[in-house]
Amino acid sequence: MNKPDLYTTHATPNKIEYYRRILNTYLPKIRHGNNKNKSALDIGCGQGRITHDIILPYIKQEIDEIIGVDITVPMIEHAQNTYANDQINFKLANVAQSVPDDFAARFDYIFSFMTLQWILDQWSLFSNILKMLKPNGSFLVTYIAKSKMTDIYNEVRNIEVYSPYIPYRRYAPFHNSEDPQQELTSILRDTGFEDIHCEVNPVRFDNYSRSEIESFFVSILPYYDCIPNHLKKQFLADHADRMCTVTGANGEEEYYIEHNMFIAHGRRI
């Protein structure tokens, strides 16, 4: 993510109902124990709204703490200043790379929504998630398996006028996989999880205007600020022009985002 306030306005709202459906459906499958002093972790918490407004209400009565982590300083500062309280805190940490000492075997629940597609080494990621869970603890994640957005990012990045300003970075590790569901299931099994569930479903986020979809790209693209000012308008247009559209009830063009999304959960024995 690039700009917390823009992301909150243009990226978060369309996802909120999807995240609630995930929690309504799958949280009962990973819930365990009657103790009221559990700990939870949200990986890739971003600007903190989902951690505070969506995840916390579902588990508030059974936890002492929930910690949100992200690798982006502005996001953590925004989250800590806006949402931190006695039950929720936010920390700068890259848990996909290494497990902080105080996170080892600490959490009953680990969540991550729309983040893990940025992490190439999925085996190390889930190995670290296993290390951070208490025995009998569980994770619940949803993230992009395949998406046209990945193709759009790559196409625009390779346009000659932009490529000098955009460092090459691979992401979406399953984008070229013939069977991402089976591939992720194998990773979860190999890293030591039990009671594994993994599925891939199409998910669509609708009703973006042209200005909203361009603002979405500003909020989500980490290299937008690297583009020279005189190219930024066309840079956004080159992304938006490649998006899928429909004609709305008012006759105006509406943009939508469609992904094939993982939903996965598993348990540490």
Buried (B, 14 or more C-beta within 10 A) or exposed (E): BBBBEBBBBBBBEBBEEBBEEBBEEBBEEBBBEEEEEBBBBBBBBBBBBBBBEBBBEBBEEBBEBBBBBBBBEBBBBBBBEBBBEEEBBBBEBEBBEEBEEEBEEBBBBBBBBBBBBBBEEBEBBBBBBBBBBBEEBBBBBBBBBBBBBBEBBBEBBEEEEBEEBBEEEEEBBBBEBEEBBEBBBBBBEEBEBEEBBBBBEEBEBEEBEBEBBBBBBBBBBEBBEEBEEEBBEBBBBBBBEBBEBEEEEEEEEBBBBBBBBBBBBBBBE
